[in-house]
Amino acid sequence: MSMSDAARGTVVALTAATEAFLTENQHLGTLTTIRENGTPHVAPVRFTWDQQAGLVRVMTTVTRQKARNLLGAGGARAAVCQVAGGDWITLEGAAVVSTDPERLREGIRRYTRRYWAPPPQPPGLAVIEITVDRVLGLR
């Protein structure tokens, strides 16, 4: 797998095998954010990978700890890691929490396509978008 410099506006490039691994529907991942006290918060999540935009999307609500960690920290970063057997990949980058209807629709559309069912849609629905600028993995 290779990675380009996202800070210059280029998109992360992954191998075909890594792309396939990130789009298989049965996999869950973990999302790591940092609490206000500096300790990591790791939560199991379903997520989607958008190669063209270089974005990971995680559906959540604004009241969940993962969203609160990101909302409370300007310039916050997050990481999603997916593991299956001995294969793993971690996607890291700047993260934002959005309740914008267009961004929510895109997050819901991609989630539904990957997991074959729409996500729960409780009050306060939000999407975490991670602009990936670092990729680590073993495939």
C-alpha positions in Angstrom: 0.0 0.0 0.0 1.2 3.5 -0.6 0.1 6.9 0.8 0.4 10.4 -0.5 0.6 13.6 1.4 -3.0 14.5 2.3 -1.9 17.9 3.6 -1.2 18.8 -0.1 -4.7 17.8 -1.1 -3.8 14.5 -2.7 -5.7 11.3 -2.0 -4.4 8.2 -0.2 -3.7 5.4 -2.7 -4.2 1.8 -1.5 -3.6 -1.5 -3.2 -6.5 -3.3 -4.7 -6.3 -6.0 -2.0 -6.4 -3.3 0.7 -9.4 -1.6 -0.9 -11.2 -4.9 -1.0 -10.4 -5.6 2.6 -11.9 -2.2 3.6 -15.1 -2.8 1.7 -15.9 -6.3 2.7 -19.2 -6.1 4.6 -18.6 -8.4 7.6 -15.8 -6.4 9.2 -16.1 -4.1 12.1 -13.3 -1.8 13.3 -12.2 0.2 16.3 -12.3 4.0 16.4 -9.7 5.6 18.6 -10.2 9.2 19.8 -8.6 11.0 22.7 -10.5 12.0 25.8 -10.1 15.5 27.4 -7.7 14.0 30.0 -5.4 12.7 27.2 -6.3 9.0 27.5 -7.4 7.0 24.5 -11.0 6.0 24.0 -11.4 2.9 21.8 -14.9 1.9 20.6 -16.0 -0.8 18.2 -17.6 0.7 15.1 -19.0 0.0 11.7 -17.3 2.4 9.2 -17.0 3.0 5.5 -14.0 4.0 3.3 -14.4 6.5 0.5 -11.3 6.2 -1.7 -12.2 9.1 -3.9 -12.6 11.6 -1.0 -9.9 9.9 1.2 -12.5 9.7 4.0 -13.5 7.2 6.6 -17.1 7.7 7.8 -18.5 6.5 11.1 -22.2 7.0 12.0 -22.8 8.0 15.6 -24.7 10.6 17.7 -23.4 13.9 19.1 -23.9 12.6 22.6 -21.6 9.5 22.3 -18.1 9.7 23.9 -16.4 9.4 20.6 -18.2 12.4 19.2 -17.7 14.4 22.4 -14.0 13.7 22.3 -13.7 15.2 18.8 -16.1 18.1 19.4 -14.1 19.2 22.4 -10.8 19.2 20.7 -10.0 21.6 17.9 -7.8 19.9 15.2 -8.7 16.5 16.6 -7.3 13.3 15.1 -8.8 9.8 15.1 -7.9 6.4 13.9 -9.9 3.5 12.6 -8.4 0.0 12.7 -9.9 -3.1 11.0 -8.5 -6.6 11.9 -9.3 -10.0 10.4 -7.1 -12.9 11.3 -3.5 -11.7 10.7 -4.6 -8.9 8.3 -5.1 -5.4 9.7 -5.2 -1.8 8.5 -5.3 1.5 10.4 -6.4 4.7 8.8 -5.5 7.9 10.7 -6.3 11.6 10.1 -8.0 14.8 11.1 -11.5 14.2 12.2 -14.7 16.3 12.3 -18.2 15.6 13.6 -21.0 16.8 11.3 -24.8 16.9 11.4 -25.0 18.5 8.0 -28.0 16.7 6.2 -26.0 16.1 3.0 -23.1 14.6 4.8 -25.4 12.5 6.9 -27.2 11.2 3.7 -23.8 10.2 2.2 -22.8 8.5 5.4 -26.0 6.6 5.6 -25.9 5.7 1.9 -22.4 4.2 2.2 -23.1 2.5 5.5 -26.2 0.8 4.0 -24.3 -0.3 1.0 -21.5 -1.9 3.1 -23.5 -3.4 5.8 -26.7 -4.2 3.8 -29.0 -2.3 6.2 -29.2 1.4 7.2 -27.7 2.5 10.5 -29.9 3.3 13.5 -31.0 6.9 13.3 -31.6 8.1 16.8 -32.0 11.8 17.7 -28.7 13.7 17.4 -27.4 11.5 14.5 -24.0 12.6 13.3 -21.2 11.4 11.0 -17.6 11.4 11.9 -15.4 12.1 8.9 -11.7 11.3 9.1 -9.6 12.8 6.3 -6.9 10.0 6.1 -3.3 11.1 5.9 -1.6 8.1 7.4 -2.1 4.4 6.6 -0.5 1.5 8.5 -1.2 -2.1 7.9 -0.2 -5.7 7.3 -2.0 -7.5 4.4 
